Amino acid sequence: MKVFVTFFLLLTIFLASCTPRVRLGPAYLLHPNEPIEIEMENFSFKPNHLAVLRNQSPIILHLKNTDGISHNFTLMAPDRNIILSQDLKPKESTTVDIGFLNSENYVFYCFFHQHWGMEGMLMLD
């Protein structure tokens, strides 16, 4: 019995590590000189998978909460430091200049609804 429980726990840990953390939609290639439009609606970001190639300019985000409830946009660096955390009330929008970022992958999520899968990724090359 003890061997079965140990095997089951190890299998569970292994399978959990194989599961992607962020469920990404299709990648949207964006022009780095224009604001990046991100909509918050129905416990999701649209789009939730963004790619900016050859980033030579500051990153400007235009965040729109088109939902009937409050949402949050939190951008986290690969080292797990928070770069930006912005709350938006229902039907509110804002533009945020987050400056220059390194060529890496950044996770973003809604602090209030991350456990419901409200996550995404910003990839900079």
Secondary structure in CASP SS format (residue, H / E / C, confidence):
PFRMAT SS
TARGET T0000
AUTHOR 0000-0000-0000
METHOD secondary structure of the structure
MODEL  1
M C 1.00
K H 1.00
V H 1.00
F H 1.00
V H 1.00
T H 1.00
F H 1.00
F H 1.00
L H 1.00
L H 1.00
L H 1.00
T H 1.00
I H 1.00
F H 1.00
L H 1.00
A H 1.00
S H 1.00
C H 1.00
T C 1.00
P C 1.00
R C 1.00
V C 1.00
R C 1.00
L C 1.00
G C 1.00
P C 1.00
A C 1.00
Y E 1.00
L E 1.00
L E 1.00
H C 1.00
P C 1.00
N C 1.00
E C 1.00
P C 1.00
I E 1.00
E E 1.00
I E 1.00
E E 1.00
M E 1.00
E E 1.00
N C 1.00
F C 1.00
S E 1.00
F E 1.00
K E 1.00
P C 1.00
N C 1.00
H E 1.00
L E 1.00
A E 1.00
V E 1.00
L C 1.00
R C 1.00
N C 1.00
Q C 1.00
S C 1.00
P C 1.00
I E 1.00
I E 1.00
L E 1.00
H E 1.00
L E 1.00
K E 1.00
N E 1.00
T C 1.00
D C 1.00
G C 1.00
I C 1.00
S C 1.00
H E 1.00
N E 1.00
F E 1.00
T E 1.00
L E 1.00
M E 1.00
A C 1.00
P C 1.00
D C 1.00
R C 1.00
N C 1.00
I E 1.00
I E 1.00
L E 1.00
S E 1.00
Q E 1.00
D E 1.00
L E 1.00
K C 1.00
P C 1.00
K C 1.00
E C 1.00
S E 1.00
T E 1.00
T E 1.00
V E 1.00
D E 1.00
I E 1.00
G E 1.00
F C 1.00
L C 1.00
N C 1.00
S C 1.00
E C 1.00
N E 1.00
Y E 1.00
V E 1.00
F E 1.00
Y E 1.00
C C 1.00
F C 1.00
F C 1.00
H C 1.00
Q H 1.00
H H 1.00
W H 1.00
G C 1.00
M C 1.00
E E 1.00
G E 1.00
M E 1.00
L E 1.00
M E 1.00
L E 1.00
D C 1.00
END
